[in-house]
Amino acid sequence: MDEIDRELIALLQRDATQAYAALGKAVGLSAGAAHERVRKLRDRGVIRRTTVDVDPAALGQGVLAFVMVESSAWMGDSAEAFAAIPEIQEAHVIAGAASVLVKVRTRTTEQLQDVLRRLYAIEGVSGTQATVSLETFFERPLQP
């Protein structure tokens, strides 16, 4: 990956709807060359997907919590069980006192409580510790 690829990624992170002509102009390439570079970045898995950044509060998902999941067994094979809970946005196997860290968005704290109940239903889960976020200062995309 060279500097042009990094610039293309940064431009796409700001606005993934840009035309290839605009992308090419911004980095000094033709539209076709910009398109080919982006295609190769996708093929290599550097660009995993194109998505829209939506304000969770605008969709009524104002409760954000990070939940440390404690377990009595190795949880590395439990990805499908965590993915089956739609309110979980991210799940990470971690080192430390807990085994898994999940990011959860819900409408209400009652719904968060229901997510915690469903987490306990996953085989091996022995405890949870939820931290509710009061405010998000910023969320930043990965820098290329």
ZIDA-V818021 format. One record per pair of residues at least 6 apart in sequence whose ideal C-beta (glycine too) atoms are under 6 Angstrom apart, sorted by sequence separation. I is the first residue (numbers start at 1). J is the second residue. If there is no record, write none. Layout:
i = <I;I>
j = <J;J>
This chain:
i = <24;41;82;106;119;24;93;94;82;91;92;119;21;24;20;23;91;104;11;116;90;20;88;89;11;20;88;89;76;87;87;7;4;75;75;70;71;87;8;69;68;69;69;68;85;16;67;66;67;65;64;81;63;61;63;60;65;56;63;75;73;72;71;71;72;71;69;70;70;69;67;68;67;65;66;65;64;13;10;9;6>
j = <30;47;88;112;125;31;100;101;91;100;101;128;31;34;31;34;102;115;23;128;103;34;102;103;26;35;104;105;93;104;106;27;27;99;100;98;99;115;37;98;98;99;100;101;118;50;102;103;104;104;105;122;106;105;109;107;112;105;112;124;124;124;124;125;126;126;125;126;127;128;128;129;130;130;131;132;133;141;144;144;144>
